[in-house]
Amino acid sequence: MKLREFPEFEDIQLGHKNIFKDYLSAHKKESCNFLFANVFSWKDILGLRVSSLDENLIISGVQDNIPFFYEPVGDKNPLQSAKKVFAHFKAEQAKIRLKGAMENFAGNIIASDKSFSMRENRDDFEYVYRTADLISLSGNKYHSKKNLYNQFKRNNSYRYIRLEQDTAEKCIDFLDRWCEIKECGLEPSQIKENCAARKMLENFDYLGLKGAVFEVNGVLSGLTLGEELSPDTFVVHVEKATSLVKGLYQAINREFLEKEASGYKYVNREEDDGIPGLRKAKMSYNPVKLLKKYDVF
């Protein structure tokens, strides 16, 4: 399968999976933005499309009515490819930004051409933790988490069920119920996240995901999805639970990593989208690193 050449783009399809795999195998990225499961599941929400420029992979989309693209993936002078994308849109008199650029890449653009500017995007930072810390929950900094986890185990009868394609599709009703309870209509980012999670469940096997559900007292009450980001890092894409069960989020967080990701040194739990409650929750797990990302203009 050959990609269209920039400035032509094509819609993201399941058939692009191997192209992404080839690029990312040769050119590792710390950010979860480039994982095919993420790109595919968010393609309709962000209008994501793909193209080839100087043999580099270009992913573009639209957010808040402004076009964006991610840093090019490849070794054929990706910095120059990024400048060509900017130049094309400037010639078309259209605004565009390079979204989610990693620190080194953004800095290199600025250093090589003063006509660009960059802005740190805190809402887009990715949270990275030591997997062993989130499994052991040892020490004072995890005392409250461990207490909640122990309360959950003490007060509930539950089953951890590893997902397969047929069981994954049955979880879509749970997503809809979760969204209704959370009143997703009041928070557009939650609607978008739910749509992306649905896409992952519908294509669970093909996307190569790992997942689990928690059945608490006979009722499906929690869901989580993730995959390998790199040989030493696992990424958690989705984690949803009913707030009616105390300690369930702590149980999902710990047991999913213990059973599916204990062989990875780190776990990436993605960004907080600037949502105060989500930021507080992610910070409370004591990240060892915040993966900084920048918007370049």
Phi, psi and omega per residue, in radians:
M1 nan 2.138 -3.103
K2 -1.889 2.332 -3.126
L3 -1.367 2.649 3.024
R4 -1.164 2.617 -3.128
E5 -1.503 2.375 3.060
F6 -0.962 2.406 0.290
P7 -1.600 0.148 3.058
E8 -1.373 2.481 3.101
F9 -2.163 2.807 3.028
E10 -2.283 2.638 3.136
D11 -1.131 2.568 3.116
I12 -1.218 2.251 3.112
Q13 -2.194 2.810 3.094
L14 -1.006 -0.539 -3.133
G15 -1.154 -0.214 3.111
H16 -1.410 -0.090 -3.035
K17 -0.966 -0.809 -3.088
N18 -1.200 -0.533 3.077
I19 -1.115 -0.803 3.099
F20 -1.073 -0.744 -3.130
K21 -1.034 -0.762 -3.132
D22 -1.124 -0.784 -3.136
Y23 -1.115 -0.804 -3.046
L24 -1.332 -0.407 3.046
S25 -1.181 -0.642 -3.114
A26 -1.517 -0.424 -3.048
H27 -2.359 1.554 -3.063
K28 -1.115 2.461 3.073
K29 -2.197 2.356 3.095
E30 -1.249 -0.565 -3.044
S31 -1.364 2.540 3.099
C32 -1.381 -0.114 -3.112
N33 -0.984 -0.532 -2.977
F34 -1.598 -0.159 3.140
L35 -1.095 2.374 -3.044
F36 -1.064 -0.671 3.139
A37 -1.027 -0.689 3.109
N38 -1.203 -0.823 -3.114
V39 -1.073 -0.791 -3.109
F40 -1.159 -0.750 -3.055
S41 -1.281 -0.400 3.126
W42 -1.772 0.061 -2.993
K43 -1.070 -0.710 -3.111
D44 -1.340 -0.523 -3.105
I45 -1.287 -0.728 -3.088
L46 -1.853 0.118 -3.140
G47 1.032 0.683 -3.052
L48 -1.236 2.356 3.092
R49 -2.386 2.951 -3.035
V50 -2.391 2.628 -3.114
S51 -2.678 2.992 3.070
S52 -2.109 2.329 3.111
L53 -2.414 2.059 -3.086
D54 0.941 0.646 -3.132
E55 1.185 0.220 3.036
N56 -1.754 2.594 3.131
L57 -1.460 2.193 3.127
I58 -2.014 2.169 3.094
I59 -2.001 2.168 -3.123
S60 -2.193 2.843 3.115
G61 -2.875 -2.924 3.137
V62 -2.406 2.274 3.082
Q63 -2.379 2.272 -3.088
D64 0.945 0.683 3.098
N65 1.168 0.211 3.117
I66 -2.037 2.201 3.124
P67 -1.109 2.603 3.061
F68 -2.524 2.895 2.957
F69 -2.544 2.699 3.082
Y70 -1.523 2.856 3.112
E71 -1.036 2.407 -3.113
P72 -1.024 2.532 3.114
V73 -1.852 2.093 3.138
G74 2.679 3.116 -3.111
D75 -2.042 0.178 -3.134
K76 -1.644 1.102 -3.130
N77 0.937 1.140 -3.129
P78 -1.045 -0.494 3.106
L79 -1.079 -0.766 3.119
Q80 -1.172 -0.633 3.100
S81 -1.097 -0.716 3.112
A82 -1.064 -0.718 3.132
K83 -1.148 -0.601 3.110
K84 -1.164 -0.635 3.099
V85 -1.133 -0.814 3.085
F86 -1.004 -0.790 -3.094
A87 -1.099 -0.700 -3.137
H88 -1.086 -0.826 -3.103
F89 -1.208 -0.569 3.087
K90 -1.139 -0.717 3.105
A91 -1.101 -0.540 3.112
E92 -1.492 0.050 -3.123
Q93 1.008 0.700 3.122
A94 -2.092 2.453 3.088
K95 -1.342 2.551 3.023
I96 -2.695 2.665 3.067
R97 -2.301 2.678 2.998
L98 -1.577 1.967 -3.004
K99 -1.702 2.420 3.010
G100 1.198 0.505 -3.138
A101 -1.198 2.419 3.084
M102 -1.253 2.791 -2.999
E103 -0.956 -0.857 -3.097
N104 -1.124 -0.779 -3.097
F105 -1.124 -0.840 3.137
A106 -1.061 -0.768 -3.133
G107 -1.103 -0.637 3.136
N108 -1.179 -0.644 3.088
I109 -1.101 -0.824 -3.106
I110 -1.121 -0.721 -3.099
A111 -1.157 -0.544 -3.053
S112 -1.607 -0.224 -3.098
D113 -2.732 1.890 -3.050
K114 -1.271 -0.040 3.100
S115 -1.364 -0.145 3.104
F116 -1.726 2.727 3.010
S117 -2.359 2.741 3.108
M118 -2.339 2.682 -3.110
R119 -2.369 2.227 3.095
E120 -1.098 2.318 -3.135
N121 -1.999 1.579 -3.075
R122 -1.039 -0.610 -3.116
D123 -1.120 -0.332 -3.060
D124 -1.758 -0.030 3.132
F125 -1.086 2.470 3.091
E126 -1.756 2.450 -3.070
Y127 -1.661 2.179 -3.120
V128 -2.078 2.303 -3.089
Y129 -2.228 2.821 2.957
R130 -1.393 2.156 -3.098
T131 -1.015 -0.736 -3.118
A132 -1.041 -0.616 3.129
D133 -1.122 -0.734 -3.073
L134 -1.340 -0.295 3.062
I135 -1.522 -0.788 -3.086
S136 -1.333 -0.589 -3.076
L137 0.870 0.675 -3.099
S138 -1.631 2.711 3.110
G139 1.636 2.875 -3.087
N140 -1.072 -0.594 -3.063
K141 -1.204 -0.290 3.099
Y142 -1.983 0.238 -3.053
H143 -1.008 -0.818 -3.099
S144 -1.180 -0.627 3.126
K145 -1.118 -0.785 -3.120
K146 -1.140 -0.669 3.096
N147 -1.055 -0.789 3.136
L148 -1.123 -0.716 3.107
Y149 -1.083 -0.783 3.136
N150 -1.146 -0.652 3.074
Q151 -1.090 -0.743 3.123
F152 -1.020 -0.846 -3.117
K153 -1.124 -0.655 -3.095
R154 -1.234 -0.602 -2.979
N155 -1.752 -0.063 -3.043
N156 -2.370 2.630 2.935
S157 -1.707 2.183 -3.051
Y158 -2.513 2.772 3.061
R159 -2.222 2.363 2.995
Y160 -1.653 2.081 -3.079
I161 -2.077 2.017 3.115
R162 -1.250 2.351 -3.056
L163 -1.388 2.517 2.893
E164 -2.171 3.027 -3.069
Q165 -0.986 -0.781 -3.075
D166 -1.178 -0.692 3.114
T167 -1.306 -0.506 3.122
A168 -1.083 -0.774 -3.113
E169 -1.119 -0.505 3.129
K170 -1.261 -0.213 -3.115
C171 -1.452 -0.129 -3.092
I172 -1.107 -0.640 3.087
D173 -1.074 -0.658 3.109
F174 -1.103 -0.730 3.097
L175 -1.014 -0.776 -3.129
D176 -1.115 -0.728 3.122
R177 -1.139 -0.736 3.122
W178 -1.030 -0.768 -3.111
C179 -1.149 -0.655 3.127
E180 -1.155 -0.769 -3.138
I181 -1.131 -0.691 -3.102
K182 -1.398 -0.052 -3.099
E183 0.930 1.007 -3.074
C184 -1.004 -0.452 -3.126
G185 -1.057 -0.363 3.138
L186 -1.517 -0.167 -3.107
E187 -2.375 1.657 -3.066
P188 -0.931 -0.603 -3.110
S189 -1.130 -0.541 3.120
Q190 -1.258 -0.619 3.076
I191 -1.089 -0.786 -3.128
K192 -1.102 -0.770 -3.138
E193 -1.096 -0.666 3.132
N194 -1.151 -0.682 3.106
C195 -1.115 -0.717 3.124
A196 -1.147 -0.719 3.123
A197 -1.110 -0.672 3.094
R198 -1.052 -0.765 3.119
K199 -1.041 -0.704 3.123
M200 -1.128 -0.724 -3.139
L201 -1.171 -0.715 -3.127
E202 -1.125 -0.466 -3.081
N203 -2.151 0.580 -2.984
F204 -0.942 -0.942 -3.093
D205 -1.126 -0.840 -3.063
Y206 -1.094 -0.621 -3.136
L207 -1.336 -0.186 3.093
G208 1.243 0.610 -3.082
L209 -1.521 2.812 2.926
K210 -1.952 2.563 -3.116
G211 -2.804 2.882 3.112
A212 -2.690 2.692 2.989
V213 -2.133 2.670 3.058
F214 -1.931 2.139 3.044
E215 -1.766 1.992 -3.063
V216 -1.953 2.114 -3.113
N217 0.899 0.698 3.072
G218 1.464 0.034 -3.084
V219 -2.083 2.311 3.075
L220 -1.119 2.036 -2.967
S221 -2.235 -0.150 -3.106
G222 -2.707 2.669 -3.076
L223 -2.568 2.451 3.049
T224 -2.566 2.564 -3.115
L225 -2.403 2.509 3.096
G226 -2.856 -3.089 3.136
E227 -2.924 3.008 3.077
E228 -1.266 2.320 3.036
L229 -1.684 -0.716 3.107
S230 -2.706 2.997 -3.115
P231 -0.976 -0.414 -3.140
D232 -1.983 0.082 -3.058
T233 -2.367 2.295 3.037
F234 -1.853 2.514 3.133
V235 -2.059 2.371 3.061
V236 -1.747 2.006 -3.124
H237 -1.482 -0.711 -2.990
V238 -2.379 2.386 3.014
E239 -2.615 1.942 -3.094
K240 -2.362 2.460 3.132
A241 -2.675 2.704 3.039
T242 -1.252 2.366 -3.128
S243 -1.359 -0.061 -3.120
L244 -1.313 -0.303 -3.113
V245 -1.845 1.884 -3.091
K246 -1.134 2.259 3.092
G247 1.523 -0.021 -3.087
L248 -1.153 -0.729 3.124
Y249 -1.058 -0.713 3.124
Q250 -1.119 -0.652 3.135
A251 -1.191 -0.768 3.136
I252 -1.073 -0.836 -3.116
N253 -0.978 -0.886 -3.048
R254 -1.242 -0.885 -2.995
E255 -1.246 -0.582 3.089
F256 -1.097 -0.775 3.125
L257 -1.177 -0.712 -3.140
E258 -1.073 -0.726 -3.042
K259 -1.533 -0.481 -3.028
E260 -2.052 -0.274 -2.995
A261 -2.424 0.340 -3.074
S262 -1.163 -0.332 -3.140
G263 -1.440 -0.045 -3.139
Y264 -1.748 2.454 -3.139
K265 -1.246 -0.652 -3.057
Y266 -2.191 2.753 2.978
V267 -2.245 2.286 3.098
N268 -1.754 2.145 -3.117
R269 -1.905 0.455 3.026
E270 1.071 -2.861 -2.984
E271 -1.694 3.071 3.139
D272 -1.891 -0.045 3.111
D273 0.998 0.342 3.125
G274 1.316 0.208 3.132
I275 -1.448 2.028 -3.013
P276 -0.938 -0.811 -3.117
G277 -1.120 -0.678 3.135
L278 -1.203 -0.689 3.104
R279 -1.096 -0.771 3.129
K280 -1.054 -0.740 -3.125
A281 -1.149 -0.766 -3.124
K282 -1.174 -0.689 3.119
M283 -1.180 -0.520 -3.085
S284 -1.179 -0.283 3.104
Y285 -1.601 0.157 2.997
N286 1.011 1.205 3.100
P287 -1.070 2.528 3.063
V288 -1.500 -0.252 -3.118
K289 -2.755 2.447 2.932
L290 -1.865 2.037 -3.108
L291 -1.366 1.805 -3.053
K292 -1.254 2.470 3.069
K293 -2.380 2.687 -3.011
Y294 -2.298 2.663 2.944
D295 -1.761 2.325 -3.137
V296 -1.974 2.334 -3.083
F297 -2.104 nan nan
